[in-house]
Amino acid sequence: MTTIPNPIDLLKNLSDVEFPANKQDLLRAARQHKASKDIIKALETLPDHDIFDDPSDVTDALSTMR
């Protein structure tokens, strides 16, 4: 089970993402912002095929993957 990151920290690390975005876009932005290991680990659990329309889609997806 992956810990759900703090939504504010997550949003800070995804601030450069142009939505809609896929998992790789999210991971690239998080790594560029030197996100914590918890954030990277959580984003890695997202399905590869999902497209996220906005940051709330990302937090919703992470919260349902508990």
N, C-alpha and C positions, 0 to 999 in steps of 0.2 A: 504494500500500500504506500502511495506517495503522499507526502504532506502537501496540502494546498497552500501555495504561497500567499502572503499578504497581498490583497488586491492593489493597494497603493504602490507597493514595491514592483509588482508585476507591471502595472501601467507605466511606471517610470522607465522600466526596461524595454517597453514596447513603444515608446513615444515616437520613434522614427518609422514605424511600420505603416505602409500604405495599404489600407483595407479596400477590398477584400484581400485576405492573405491566407497562405497555407502554413502548414507546420514548419517547413524549412525557412520561410520568411520570418516567422516568429523566433525561431532558434537563432537565426543569423543576427537579428536585432538584439536579442538578449545577450548573445556573446559579445557583440560590439560594445554593449553597455556594461560589460563585465558583471553580468548578473550572478547572483549567488548560485551555488550548486543546487540548492533546493528548487530554484526557479527553472534552471536548465533541466533538471531531472523531471519536474512536473510537465514541462513543455514536451519533453521526449515521450511522455506517455500518451500524448494526443494521437488520434488516428492519422495516418499519412494522407488519407484521401479527403479529409474534411477541409472545407473552405470557411473561414471566419469572416463575417461581414463587418465586425467592429470589436473593440476590446471586451465588451460585455459578453459576446459570444465565446471568447476565450475563457473568461472567468466562469461562465456557466458550464462550459465543457469540462473544465478542471474540477468544478465542484460536484459534477455528476459522476466522475470517475473514481470516487473514493473507494 
